[in-house]
Amino acid sequence: MLYFLALIPATGLVLAGYLVLVLSARTEGGMRAFGRYLGFWAFTLAALVILGAILAAAHGGHRGFGAHGGMHCPWQDGARFAPRPAEPEGPRSPAAPDGAANPAPPAAPPAPR
C-alpha cells in the first residue's frame, strides 16, 4: 500500500510535462523543440517512477538480486541478538556503593584446566 505514494511524484511529473508541452507549442524555433523533448522526458520519468513502484511491490521484502537474494545482512536470522557466552562462575567481590572505594580486592581469574 505504501507504493501508492509513488503516484504523487508521477502525477506531478505528468502535469509538468503537459504544461511544458502546451507552453512549447506557443513558442517558435529551438525552444519549441526543446520544450517537446523536455515534456516527453517528464512523461518518461513519470512512467519510470510507476514502473519502479510496481517492481518494488512485486519484489516484496526480498533484497538484492540473484538466486539467493543478494547480500546477507549480519543481523538477519537473529544473529545480532544471539546470547552471549556464559561467564565463568567464581567468587565475586561485593559492589561498593556509589562514590565509595571498594575495599575487597578483585577476584583472581580461575586456573585453566
Residue pairs with C-beta under 8 A, 6 or more apart in sequence:
3 53
3 54
3 56
3 57
4 53
6 49
6 50
6 52
6 53
7 50
7 53
9 46
9 49
10 46
10 47
10 49
10 50
11 46
13 42
13 43
13 45
13 46
13 49
14 42
14 43
14 46
16 42
17 38
17 39
17 40
17 41
17 42
17 43
17 46
18 39
20 35
20 38
20 39
20 42
21 35
21 36
21 39
21 40
23 35
24 31
24 32
24 34
24 35
24 36
24 38
24 39
25 32
25 35
27 35
62 69
62 70
63 69
63 70
63 71
63 73
64 70
64 71
74 80
75 81
88 109
88 110
90 107
90 109
90 110
91 107
92 107
93 102
93 104
93 105
93 106
93 107
94 104
95 102
96 102
96 103
